[in-house]
Amino acid sequence: MAEKRRVSCRDIPGRTREYETIFILKPDVTNEVIGAVNSKIREVLQAGGGTLLKIENWGRRKLAYEVKKQLKGIYVFMRYLGPPGLVEEIERNLRLTDNVIRHYSVKMEENVDPATRTSEVTDELFANAAVPGPDEEAIATGQAGARPFGEEDEEGAFDFEEAVFGKVDEPVRRRE
């Protein structure tokens, strides 16, 4: 950040803002490239006085429409605290990164007390954010670590069929 941005008169001293940024990387990038982009954004965030609260790699997904000649992309989600002007610097760095095809930032809250928000990011979680999850297509076709047919669900696990069709016990059979 070359120049210090002026703060708004609405800002309370000692408070920051909470932001969420999602950026999409080209689908053919390696885990090392994903890790390098994540590290670069983390350095910009820390240099600008921000705190990374959460980072997730949502994996390779199909885009709604073609973006920069790509039909798929690797989605990375970040939630962070920072002063005004930090988002512009993060977005500037994302624009300059060739492997990023799209980014979007949203201000979630103003005047957040940094002491009330704790960071969920450890070194292990940050390293795991460089590894994309299974491909959306592999999940839909059942090739991404699918359970064998007939294996019982864990207690309290989400059951898609029950959510869509309601509780189904046994099929009703007619008496003849």
Backbone as a printed PyTorch tensor [residue, N CA C, xyz], in Angstrom:
tensor([[[  0.8420,  -1.1670,   0.0000],
         [  0.0000,   0.0000,   0.0000],
         [  0.8830,   1.2240,   0.0000]],

        [[  0.8450,   1.9450,  -1.0570],
         [  1.7170,   3.0940,  -1.2200],
         [  1.2820,   4.2490,  -0.3270]],

        [[  0.0050,   4.4950,  -0.2580],
         [ -0.4640,   5.6130,   0.5530],
         [ -1.4950,   5.1290,   1.5520]],

        [[ -1.5760,   5.7890,   2.6580],
         [ -2.5150,   5.4340,   3.7060],
         [ -3.8830,   5.9990,   3.3650]],

        [[ -4.8900,   5.1440,   3.3400],
         [ -6.2400,   5.5820,   3.0150],
         [ -6.8650,   6.2590,   4.2290]],

        [[ -7.6150,   7.2920,   3.9740],
         [ -8.3010,   7.9890,   5.0570],
         [ -9.4290,   7.1190,   5.5800]],

        [[ -9.6540,   7.2060,   6.8610],
         [-10.7300,   6.4130,   7.4540],
         [-12.0260,   7.1940,   7.4070]],

        [[-13.1080,   6.4770,   7.4590],
         [-14.4220,   7.0920,   7.4380],
         [-14.7290,   7.6780,   8.8090]],

        [[-15.5680,   8.6800,   8.8330],
         [-15.9550,   9.2650,  10.1210],
         [-16.8660,   8.3140,  10.8850]],

        [[-17.4060,   7.2950,  10.2080],
         [-18.2410,   6.3050,  10.8840],
         [-17.4120,   5.2690,  11.6160]],

        [[-16.1290,   5.1460,  11.2670],
         [-15.2720,   4.1380,  11.8840],
         [-14.9600,   4.5070,  13.3270]],

        [[-15.0580,   3.5240,  14.1900],
         [-14.7300,   3.7070,  15.5970],
         [-13.2620,   3.3410,  15.7710]],

        [[-12.4760,   4.1830,  16.4410],
         [-11.0490,   3.8650,  16.6310],
         [-10.8750,   2.5300,  17.3580]],

        [[ -9.9180,   1.7410,  16.9010],
         [ -9.6510,   0.4360,  17.5010],
         [-10.5030,  -0.6770,  16.9310]],

        [[-11.3660,  -0.3620,  16.0010],
         [-12.2280,  -1.3730,  15.3810],
         [-11.8180,  -1.5630,  13.9200]],

        [[-12.1530,  -2.6950,  13.3600],
         [-11.8490,  -2.9800,  11.9650],
         [-13.1210,  -3.4260,  11.2480]],

        [[-12.9570,  -3.8180,  10.0060],
         [-14.0750,  -4.3190,   9.2180],
         [-13.8230,  -5.7870,   8.8830]],

        [[-14.9080,  -6.5160,   8.7060],
         [-14.8080,  -7.9270,   8.3290],
         [-15.1780,  -8.0660,   6.8540]],

        [[-14.3330,  -8.7810,   6.1020],
         [-14.5300,  -8.9630,   4.6690],
         [-14.4830, -10.4450,   4.3200]],

        [[-15.1180, -10.7800,   3.1980],
         [-14.9850, -12.1020,   2.6030],
         [-14.5630, -11.9100,   1.1520]],

        [[-13.6030, -12.7000,   0.7180],
         [-13.1410, -12.6650,  -0.6650],
         [-13.1330, -14.0840,  -1.1990]],

        [[-13.7010, -14.2410,  -2.3780],
         [-13.6460, -15.5080,  -3.0920],
         [-12.9050, -15.2410,  -4.3920]],

        [[-11.9070, -16.0560,  -4.6800],
         [-11.2460, -15.9230,  -5.9710],
         [-11.1960, -17.2890,  -6.6460]],

        [[-11.2190, -17.2400,  -7.9750],
         [-11.2520, -18.4510,  -8.7860],
         [ -9.9480, -18.5380,  -9.5640]],

        [[ -9.2870, -19.6800,  -9.4410],
         [ -8.0380, -19.9390, -10.1390],
         [ -8.3030, -20.8100, -11.3600]],

        [[ -7.3810, -20.7830, -12.3090],
         [ -7.4940, -21.6540, -13.4790],
         [ -7.5420, -23.1130, -13.0070]],

        [[ -8.3050, -23.9600, -13.6940],
         [ -8.4870, -25.3320, -13.2010],
         [ -7.2590, -26.2280, -13.3200]],

        [[ -6.2810, -25.8500, -14.1340],
         [ -5.1260, -26.7090, -14.3560],
         [ -3.9070, -26.3330, -13.5120]],

        [[ -4.0630, -25.4400, -12.5430],
         [ -2.9160, -25.0380, -11.7250],
         [ -2.5740, -26.1430, -10.7200]],

        [[ -1.3080, -26.1740, -10.3270],
         [ -0.8410, -27.1770,  -9.3730],
         [ -1.0720, -26.7000,  -7.9470]],

        [[ -0.9030, -27.6150,  -7.0080],
         [ -1.0610, -27.2720,  -5.5860],
         [ -0.0310, -26.2380,  -5.1490]],

        [[  1.1600, -26.2690,  -5.7480],
         [  2.1950, -25.2960,  -5.3960],
         [  1.7760, -23.8830,  -5.8010]],

        [[  1.1400, -23.7700,  -6.9600],
         [  0.6760, -22.4560,  -7.4250],
         [ -0.4380, -21.9410,  -6.5180]],

        [[ -1.3520, -22.8260,  -6.1370],
         [ -2.4310, -22.4250,  -5.2240],
         [ -1.8410, -21.9480,  -3.9090]],

        [[ -0.8640, -22.6920,  -3.3900],
         [ -0.2070, -22.3030,  -2.1410],
         [  0.5290, -20.9770,  -2.2680]],

        [[  1.1420, -20.7370,  -3.4330],
         [  1.8610, -19.4750,  -3.6440],
         [  0.8950, -18.2890,  -3.6820]],

        [[ -0.2490, -18.4510,  -4.3410],
         [ -1.2460, -17.3710,  -4.3920],
         [ -1.7970, -17.1160,  -2.9930]],

        [[ -2.1100, -18.1860,  -2.2610],
         [ -2.6090, -18.0260,  -0.8890],
         [ -1.5900, -17.3080,  -0.0120]],

        [[ -0.3150, -17.6780,  -0.1320],
         [  0.7370, -17.0390,   0.6710],
         [  0.8900, -15.5660,   0.3090]],

        [[  0.7980, -15.2680,  -0.9800],
         [  0.9230, -13.8800,  -1.4190],
         [ -0.2010, -13.0220,  -0.8270]],

        [[ -1.4140, -13.5240,  -0.8800],
         [ -2.5540, -12.7800,  -0.3360],
         [ -2.4360, -12.6590,   1.1750]],

        [[ -1.9490, -13.7110,   1.8300],
         [ -1.7650, -13.6450,   3.2880],
         [ -0.7240, -12.5850,   3.6580]],

        [[  0.3650, -12.4950,   2.8880],
         [  1.3950, -11.4820,   3.1540],
         [  0.8460, -10.0720,   2.9630]],

        [[  0.0600,  -9.8650,   1.9000],
         [ -0.5440,  -8.5450,   1.6580],
         [ -1.4880,  -8.1950,   2.8010]],

        [[ -2.2330,  -9.1800,   3.2520],
         [ -3.1870,  -8.9710,   4.3430],
         [ -2.4580,  -8.5700,   5.6290]],

        [[ -1.3990,  -9.2810,   5.9580],
         [ -0.6590,  -8.9770,   7.1840],
         [  0.0860,  -7.6550,   7.0710]],

        [[  0.6050,  -7.3330,   5.8880],
         [  1.3030,  -6.0630,   5.6990],
         [  0.3430,  -4.8830,   5.8140]],

        [[ -0.9260,  -5.1000,   5.4450],
         [ -1.9230,  -4.0390,   5.5270],
         [ -2.5940,  -3.9390,   6.8860]],

        [[ -2.1650,  -4.7500,   7.8470],
         [ -2.7310,  -4.6810,   9.1890],
         [ -3.9720,  -5.5350,   9.3640]],

        [[ -4.1470,  -6.5390,   8.5200],
         [ -5.3190,  -7.4020,   8.6020],
         [ -5.0250,  -8.7050,   9.3040]],

        [[ -6.0940,  -9.4450,   9.5940],
         [ -6.0010, -10.7390,  10.2510],
         [ -6.8300, -11.7440,   9.4680]],

        [[ -6.2210, -12.8410,   9.0680],
         [ -6.9280, -13.8970,   8.3520],
         [ -7.7060, -14.7350,   9.3530]],

        [[ -9.0330, -14.8050,   9.1820],
         [ -9.8810, -15.5660,  10.0930],
         [-10.1350, -16.9860,   9.6030]],

        [[-10.3180, -17.1340,   8.2880],
         [-10.6650, -18.4410,   7.7470],
         [-10.2260, -18.5190,   6.2930]],

        [[ -9.7690, -19.6850,   5.8830],
         [ -9.4320, -19.9280,   4.4790],
         [ -9.8820, -21.3390,   4.1360]],

        [[-10.5600, -21.4760,   3.0020],
         [-11.0530, -22.7740,   2.5530],
         [-10.8250, -22.9100,   1.0560]],

        [[-10.5110, -24.1140,   0.6330],
         [-10.4310, -24.4220,  -0.7840],
         [-11.6700, -25.2310,  -1.1180]],

        [[-12.5530, -24.6760,  -1.9320],
         [-13.8120, -25.3320,  -2.2600],
         [-13.6750, -26.3160,  -3.4060]],

        [[-12.5160, -26.4040,  -4.0070],
         [-12.2750, -27.3880,  -5.0470],
         [-12.5750, -26.8800,  -6.4490]],

        [[-12.4730, -27.8110,  -7.3790],
         [-12.6770, -27.5050,  -8.7970],
         [-14.1720, -27.6230,  -9.1020]],

        [[-14.7300, -26.5350,  -9.6230],
         [-16.1630, -26.5020,  -9.9290],
         [-16.4020, -25.9310, -11.3080]],

        [[-17.5460, -26.2850, -11.8500],
         [-17.9460, -25.7710, -13.1530],
         [-18.4300, -24.3410, -12.9900]],

        [[-17.9970, -23.4660, -13.8850],
         [-18.4210, -22.0730, -13.8540],
         [-19.7880, -21.9380, -14.5260]],

        [[-20.5420, -20.9290, -14.1530],
         [-21.8590, -20.7110, -14.7390],
         [-21.7440, -20.3110, -16.2080]],

        [[-20.6690, -19.6460, -16.5420],
         [-20.4240, -19.2340, -17.9180],
         [-18.9080, -19.1670, -18.1200]],

        [[-18.4830, -19.1050, -19.3500],
         [-17.0620, -19.0940, -19.6650],
         [-16.4140, -17.7980, -19.1910]],

        [[-15.3190, -17.9350, -18.4530],
         [-14.5600, -16.7890, -17.9520],
         [-13.1200, -16.9590, -18.4020]],

        [[-12.6280, -16.0110, -19.1880],
         [-11.2630, -16.0550, -19.7120],
         [-10.9480, -17.4160, -20.3390]],

        [[-11.8740, -17.8910, -21.1680],
         [-11.7590, -19.1450, -21.9130],
         [-11.6790, -20.3720, -21.0000]],

        [[-12.1960, -20.2700, -19.7890],
         [-12.1980, -21.3940, -18.8550],
         [-13.6430, -21.7650, -18.5210]],

        [[-13.9270, -23.0690, -18.4680],
         [-15.2590, -23.5450, -18.1020],
         [-15.3150, -24.0490, -16.6620]],

        [[-14.1440, -24.2930, -16.0730],
         [-14.0440, -24.7260, -14.6790],
         [-13.0470, -23.8410, -13.9650]],

        [[-13.0900, -23.8830, -12.6350],
         [-12.1410, -23.1150, -11.8520],
         [-12.0160, -23.6730, -10.4520]],

        [[-10.9340, -23.3350,  -9.7750],
         [-10.7070, -23.7480,  -8.3900],
         [-11.0750, -22.5680,  -7.5030]],

        [[-12.0660, -22.7570,  -6.6470],
         [-12.5760, -21.7050,  -5.7850],
         [-11.8290, -21.6930,  -4.4520]],

        [[-11.3920, -20.5020,  -4.0230],
         [-10.7470, -20.3260,  -2.7200],
         [-11.4930, -19.2220,  -1.9760]],

        [[-11.8640, -19.4960,  -0.7250],
         [-12.6410, -18.5840,   0.1020],
         [-11.7700, -18.0910,   1.2510]],

        [[-11.7930, -16.7680,   1.4950],
         [-11.0580, -16.1750,   2.6230],
         [-11.9770, -15.2310,   3.3860]],

        [[-11.9310, -15.3100,   4.7130],
         [-12.6180, -14.3340,   5.5640],
         [-11.5440, -13.6900,   6.4330]],

        [[-11.5740, -12.3570,   6.5290],
         [-10.5060, -11.6560,   7.2380],
         [-11.0060, -10.3420,   7.8110]],

        [[-10.2420,  -9.8130,   8.7620],
         [-10.4730,  -8.4950,   9.3420],
         [ -9.4160,  -7.5560,   8.7930]],

        [[ -9.7990,  -6.3060,   8.5570],
         [ -8.8190,  -5.3610,   8.0690],
         [ -9.3430,  -3.9480,   8.0480]],

        [[ -8.4380,  -2.9990,   7.9320],
         [ -8.8360,  -1.5890,   7.8620],
         [ -9.4020,  -1.2590,   6.4830]],

        [[-10.0490,  -0.1130,   6.3490],
         [-10.5150,   0.2950,   5.0210],
         [ -9.3140,   0.4520,   4.0810]],

        [[ -9.4780,   0.0680,   2.8590],
         [ -8.3970,   0.1620,   1.8960],
         [ -7.6410,  -1.1310,   1.7010]],

        [[ -7.7830,  -2.0600,   2.6120],
         [ -7.0860,  -3.3400,   2.4860],
         [ -7.6530,  -4.1600,   1.3330]],

        [[ -8.9570,  -4.0940,   1.1370],
         [ -9.5910,  -4.8600,   0.0610],
         [ -9.0710,  -4.4200,  -1.2960]],

        [[ -8.8940,  -3.1050,  -1.4810],
         [ -8.3810,  -2.6170,  -2.7620],
         [ -7.0000,  -3.1850,  -3.0520]],

        [[ -6.1670,  -3.2840,  -2.0230],
         [ -4.8150,  -3.8090,  -2.2180],
         [ -4.8440,  -5.3070,  -2.5110]],

        [[ -5.7020,  -6.0400,  -1.8330],
         [ -5.8280,  -7.4760,  -2.0900],
         [ -6.3410,  -7.7060,  -3.5070]],

        [[ -7.3670,  -6.9570,  -3.9040],
         [ -7.9160,  -7.1140,  -5.2540],
         [ -6.9050,  -6.6930,  -6.3270]],

        [[ -6.0910,  -5.6880,  -6.0330],
         [ -5.0500,  -5.2840,  -6.9810],
         [ -4.0620,  -6.4300,  -7.1900]],

        [[ -3.6630,  -7.0920,  -6.1080],
         [ -2.7410,  -8.2200,  -6.2140],
         [ -3.3820,  -9.4030,  -6.9220]],

        [[ -4.6680,  -9.6230,  -6.7140],
         [ -5.3600, -10.7090,  -7.4120],
         [ -5.4550, -10.4210,  -8.9110]],

        [[ -5.6870,  -9.1370,  -9.2710],
         [ -5.7430,  -8.7680, -10.6930],
         [ -4.4030,  -8.9820, -11.3790]],

        [[ -3.3120,  -8.7700, -10.6570],
         [ -1.9750,  -8.9110, -11.2310],
         [ -1.5100, -10.3640, -11.3150]],

        [[ -2.2310, -11.2720, -10.6550],
         [ -1.8680, -12.6850, -10.6770],
         [ -2.5110, -13.3390, -11.8880]],

        [[ -1.6800, -13.9250, -12.7530],
         [ -2.1640, -14.4980, -14.0050],
         [ -3.0970, -15.6830, -13.8120]],

        [[ -2.8890, -16.4720, -12.7680],
         [ -3.6910, -17.6790, -12.5690],
         [ -5.0760, -17.4050, -11.9870]],

        [[ -5.3350, -16.2000, -11.5300],
         [ -6.6550, -15.8440, -10.9940],
         [ -7.5130, -15.3510, -12.1530]],

        [[ -8.6770, -16.0060, -12.3400],
         [ -9.5390, -15.6030, -13.4470],
         [-10.7080, -14.7330, -12.9950]],

        [[-11.0430, -14.7600, -11.7030],
         [-12.1330, -13.9230, -11.2030],
         [-11.9840, -13.7920,  -9.6900]],

        [[-12.4110, -12.6620,  -9.1400],
         [-12.4040, -12.4650,  -7.6890],
         [-13.5820, -11.5920,  -7.3110]],

        [[-14.0310, -11.7390,  -6.0620],
         [-15.1780, -10.9760,  -5.5770],
         [-15.0170, -10.7890,  -4.0780]],

        [[-15.1670,  -9.5590,  -3.6110],
         [-15.0320,  -9.2530,  -2.1900],
         [-16.3020,  -8.5890,  -1.6790]],

        [[-16.6540,  -8.9080,  -0.4360],
         [-17.8560,  -8.3720,   0.1890],
         [-17.5070,  -7.9160,   1.6020]],

        [[-18.0030,  -6.7320,   1.9790],
         [-17.8420,  -6.2700,   3.3580],
         [-18.9770,  -6.8860,   4.1730]],

        [[-18.6170,  -7.6950,   5.1670],
         [-19.6210,  -8.3840,   5.9700],
         [-20.1090,  -7.5190,   7.1260]],

        [[-19.1730,  -6.8900,   7.8350],
         [-19.5450,  -6.0660,   8.9890],
         [-18.5910,  -4.8970,   9.1220]],

        [[-19.1050,  -3.8070,   9.6900],
         [-18.2780,  -2.6520,  10.0290],
         [-18.0820,  -2.6230,  11.5330]],

        [[-17.0630,  -1.9200,  11.9710],
         [-16.7860,  -1.6850,  13.3860],
         [-16.7920,  -2.9700,  14.2080]],

        [[-15.9510,  -3.9150,  13.7990],
         [-15.8010,  -5.1870,  14.4940],
         [-14.6440,  -5.0660,  15.4730]],

        [[-14.8680,  -5.5280,  16.6850],
         [-13.8030,  -5.5500,  17.6800],
         [-12.9110,  -6.7590,  17.3810]],

        [[-11.6380,  -6.5380,  17.0400],
         [-10.7630,  -7.6600,  16.6730],
         [-10.5810,  -8.6780,  17.7920]],

        [[-10.7670,  -8.2790,  19.0390],
         [-10.5850,  -9.2020,  20.1530],
         [-11.6990, -10.2490,  20.2040]],

        [[-12.8610,  -9.9360,  19.6140],
         [-13.9820, -10.8800,  19.6570],
         [-13.9140, -11.9230,  18.5510]],

        [[-13.1140, -11.6910,  17.5300],
         [-13.0030, -12.6250,  16.4150],
         [-11.6700, -13.3410,  16.5000]],

        [[-11.7300, -14.6430,  16.6210],
         [-10.4990, -15.4170,  16.6960],
         [-10.2360, -16.0810,  15.3530]],

        [[ -8.9850, -16.2320,  15.0410],
         [ -8.5710, -16.8360,  13.7830],
         [ -8.6550, -18.3480,  13.8900]],

        [[ -9.2880, -18.9730,  12.9170],
         [ -9.3700, -20.4320,  12.8580],
         [ -8.2200, -21.0170,  12.0510]],

        [[ -7.3660, -20.1470,  11.5060],
         [ -6.3290, -20.5860,  10.5880],
         [ -5.0840, -20.9950,  11.3640]],

        [[ -4.7080, -22.2570,  11.1870],
         [ -3.4340, -22.7540,  11.6970],
         [ -2.5430, -23.0030,  10.4830]],

        [[ -1.2870, -23.3170,  10.7340],
         [ -0.3810, -23.6070,   9.6200],
         [ -0.8510, -24.8250,   8.8320]],

        [[ -1.4120, -25.8010,   9.5420],
         [ -1.9070, -27.0050,   8.8790],
         [ -3.1140, -26.6910,   7.9930]],

        [[ -4.0690, -25.8880,   8.4930],
         [ -5.2400, -25.5100,   7.7010],
         [ -4.8430, -24.6560,   6.5040]],

        [[ -3.8580, -23.7920,   6.7010],
         [ -3.3890, -22.9550,   5.5960],
         [ -2.7470, -23.8200,   4.5090]],

        [[ -1.9850, -24.8320,   4.9200],
         [ -1.3600, -25.7370,   3.9450],
         [ -2.4240, -26.5720,   3.2360]],

        [[ -3.4720, -26.9810,   3.9600],
         [ -4.5510, -27.7700,   3.3510],
         [ -5.3580, -26.9540,   2.3500]],

        [[ -5.3520, -25.6410,   2.4710],
         [ -6.0990, -24.7890,   1.5400],
         [ -5.4440, -24.7760,   0.1610]],

        [[ -4.2310, -25.2970,   0.0500],
         [ -3.5680, -25.3720,  -1.2490],
         [ -3.9510, -26.6370,  -2.0010]],

        [[ -4.6330, -27.5530,  -1.3310],
         [ -5.0450, -28.8060,  -1.9480],
         [ -6.5350, -28.7360,  -2.2310]],

        [[ -6.9190, -28.7220,  -3.5120],
         [ -8.3490, -28.6370,  -3.8190],
         [ -9.0670, -29.9210,  -3.4450]],

        [[-10.3350, -29.7770,  -3.0860],
         [-11.1640, -30.9320,  -2.7850],
         [-11.4920, -31.6820,  -4.0600]],

        [[-12.3500, -32.6760,  -3.9600],
         [-12.6940, -33.4390,  -5.1590],
         [-13.4330, -32.5850,  -6.1750]],

        [[-13.2860, -32.9500,  -7.4180],
         [-13.9360, -32.2650,  -8.5250],
         [-15.4530, -32.4070,  -8.3780]],

        [[-16.1710, -31.3380,  -8.7060],
         [-17.6320, -31.3370,  -8.6110],
         [-18.2310, -32.4460,  -9.4740]],

        [[-17.6490, -32.6930, -10.6270],
         [-18.1290, -33.7450, -11.5210],
         [-17.9210, -35.1150, -10.9020]],

        [[-16.7820, -35.3040, -10.2380],
         [-16.5020, -36.5860,  -9.5940],
         [-17.4770, -36.8450,  -8.4520]],

        [[-17.8790, -35.7930,  -7.7650],
         [-18.8560, -35.9450,  -6.6870],
         [-20.2040, -36.3490,  -7.2670]],

        [[-20.6040, -35.6940,  -8.3680],
         [-21.9050, -35.9690,  -8.9780],
         [-21.9720, -37.3770,  -9.5520]],

        [[-20.8750, -37.8710, -10.1060],
         [-20.8770, -39.2080, -10.6830],
         [-20.5570, -40.2760,  -9.6510]],

        [[-20.2130, -39.8590,  -8.4370],
         [-19.9550, -40.8150,  -7.3750],
         [-18.5610, -41.3870,  -7.3800]],

        [[-17.6300, -40.7690,  -8.0790],
         [-16.2750, -41.2950,  -8.1650],
         [-15.3310, -40.6800,  -7.1450]],

        [[-15.7960, -39.7520,  -6.3480],
         [-14.9220, -39.0460,  -5.4090],
         [-15.0520, -39.6260,  -4.0120]],

        [[-14.3970, -40.7210,  -3.7850],
         [-14.3930, -41.3000,  -2.4510],
         [-15.7780, -41.7070,  -1.9910]],

        [[-16.5510, -42.2770,  -2.8920],
         [-17.9180, -42.6590,  -2.5570],
         [-17.9130, -43.8570,  -1.6190]],

        [[-18.9300, -43.9110,  -0.7810],
         [-19.0790, -45.0470,   0.1180],
         [-19.6300, -46.2240,  -0.6760]],

        [[-19.2920, -47.4240,  -0.2820],
         [-19.8820, -48.5870,  -0.9390],
         [-21.3900, -48.5970,  -0.7370]],

        [[-22.1140, -49.1300,  -1.7110],
         [-23.5680, -49.1540,  -1.6420],
         [-24.0150, -50.0020,  -0.4670]],

        [[-24.9850, -49.5070,   0.2610],
         [-25.5390, -50.2450,   1.3770],
         [-24.8690, -49.9420,   2.7060]],

        [[-23.8060, -49.1840,   2.7020],
         [-23.1390, -48.8410,   3.9580],
         [-24.0330, -47.8810,   4.7360]],

        [[-24.1870, -48.1610,   6.0100],
         [-25.0880, -47.3570,   6.8370],
         [-24.5220, -45.9590,   7.0590]],

        [[-25.4280, -44.9760,   7.1410],
         [-25.0230, -43.6050,   7.4380],
         [-24.6070, -43.4840,   8.8920]],

        [[-23.7550, -42.5090,   9.1540],
         [-23.3890, -42.2170,  10.5260],
         [-24.5740, -41.5710,  11.2190]],

        [[-24.6670, -41.7490,  12.5050],
         [-25.7620, -41.1520,  13.2700],
         [-25.6920, -39.6320,  13.1630]],

        [[-26.7720, -39.0130,  12.7580],
         [-26.8370, -37.5640,  12.6590],
         [-26.2890, -37.0120,  11.3570]],

        [[-25.8700, -37.8830,  10.4270],
         [-25.3400, -37.4090,   9.1550],
         [-26.4860, -36.9190,   8.2720]],

        [[-26.1810, -36.0220,   7.3610],
         [-27.1790, -35.4630,   6.4630],
         [-27.5980, -36.5230,   5.4500]],

        [[-28.8860, -36.7450,   5.3170],
         [-29.4140, -37.7020,   4.3610],
         [-30.1720, -36.9340,   3.2950]],

        [[-29.6220, -36.9210,   2.0870],
         [-30.2020, -36.1360,   0.9930],
         [-31.6050, -36.6250,   0.6460]],

        [[-31.7750, -37.9380,   0.5140],
         [-33.0890, -38.4710,   0.1330],
         [-34.1430, -38.1380,   1.1690]],

        [[-33.7810, -38.2240,   2.4350],
         [-34.7410, -37.8900,   3.4850],
         [-35.0970, -36.4110,   3.4460]],

        [[-34.1290, -35.5590,   3.1370],
         [-34.3910, -34.1260,   3.0650],
         [-35.2990, -33.7820,   1.8900]],

        [[-35.1370, -34.4830,   0.7840],
         [-35.9260, -34.1890,  -0.4070],
         [-37.2860, -34.8670,  -0.3710]],

        [[-37.3030, -36.1740,  -0.0520],
         [-38.5320, -36.9530,  -0.1600],
         [-39.2340, -37.1790,   1.1710]],

        [[-38.6070, -36.7880,   2.2520],
         [-39.1950, -37.0370,   3.5670],
         [-38.7840, -38.4070,   4.0630]],

        [[-39.2080, -38.7180,   5.2710],
         [-38.8510, -39.9870,   5.8920],
         [-39.5890, -41.1070,   5.1790]],

        [[-38.8380, -42.0720,   4.6520],
         [-39.4140, -43.2110,   3.9660],
         [-39.0050, -44.4550,   4.7470]],

        [[-40.0030, -45.1630,   5.2560],
         [-39.6970, -46.3650,   6.0290],
         [-39.5410, -47.5670,   5.1000]],

        [[-40.5810, -48.2580,   4.8800],
         [-40.5930, -49.4280,   4.0250],
         [-41.5790, -49.1790,   2.8980]],

        [[-41.3480, -49.7380,   1.7340],
         [-42.3350, -49.5660,   0.6650],
         [-43.6400, -50.2600,   1.0460]],

        [[-44.7350, -49.6360,   0.7020],
         [-46.0550, -50.2000,   1.0150],
         [-46.3740, -51.2480,  -0.0260]],

        [[-46.7160, -52.4280,   0.4510],
         [-47.0410, -53.5320,  -0.4620],
         [-48.5330, -53.8230,  -0.3870]],

        [[-49.0780, -54.1070,  -1.5170],
         [-50.5070, -54.4330,  -1.5830],
         [-50.7280, -55.9030,  -1.1940]],

        [[-51.8500, -56.1070,  -0.5940],
         [-52.2470, -57.4710,  -0.3210],
         [-53.1310, -57.9470,  -1.4570]],

        [[-52.8820, -59.1540,  -1.8740],
         [-53.6820, -59.6710,  -2.9790],
         [-54.5630, -60.7750,  -2.5580]]])
